[in-house]
Amino acid sequence: MTLSTLRKIGNYGLVVNTVFGQFFNMQLALFIGLVLSLISIPYYAKEKLWDTVIFIAFMMALNLASALSGVPGCKT
């Protein structure tokens, strides 16, 4: 599987995952989003898009913190 394909899976997956999180289970969606974000990083690193890599890593850190501590306003 090429890096471009992984990037597409990751990006489109994040769109679908956002809908899943809004209507079904936000905490699970945060964990799934971590995986989807992680598989897109190699493409951006190869293309030397460091600002995008840093942004994705920052968002992953926020999502991980939220997923582990629980999502405010959501029942667990």
N, C-alpha and C positions, 0 to 999 in steps of 0.2 A: 504494500500500500504506500502510495507516495505521500510526501509531506503536504502537498496541496490538497489531496483527498482528505487527510486527517484534519486539516484546517477547515475544510468545508463541513465535515461531519461535526466538528467541534462548534463552529459558528451557527450552523442551522440547528444543531442539537440544543444550543443555549436558547434559541428563540422558542423552540417547542417546550423546553424545560421551564421557561418563564411562565408559560400558560399552565403547565403542570403545577408549579409552585403556587400560583395565584388561586387555583380552583381545587387542588387536592391536598398536597402536603408540602408546605414551604420548607420545613427542616430537611426532608429527604431531597427536595429539589436543590438545596444548597450543596449537599454532598455530591449529587449528580453533576451539578455545575462545576464543581472542583475538577472532576475527571474530564469533563468536556473542555474546560479551559486548558487543562494540562496537556491534552493531546494537540492543541493548536500552537503551543509555544515553540516547538521545534521549527515549524515553518517560519515564524516571525524571527527567530534567532538566526536561521540560515540566511534570510533576506536582510539581516542586520537592521531590523526595525526595532531598535532597543527601547524606544519610547513605548511601543505597543507591548513589548515583553514586560517592561516595568509596570505598566498599567494593569496588565492581566495578573501579574504576581501580586500587586497591591489588592486588587479586587478578590483574588483567591484568599488572601490573608483575612480580609474582612468577612468573606463568606464562611471561612472555616471557623472564625471566632463566633459568628452568629449561630452556625450549625451546632457547635459544641455547647454553647451557653443557653441555647433555646431562643426561639424567635419571639420577641415581645409581642403580646397581643394574640399569639397563636396557642391553641390548646396542645398540650403534649401528650 
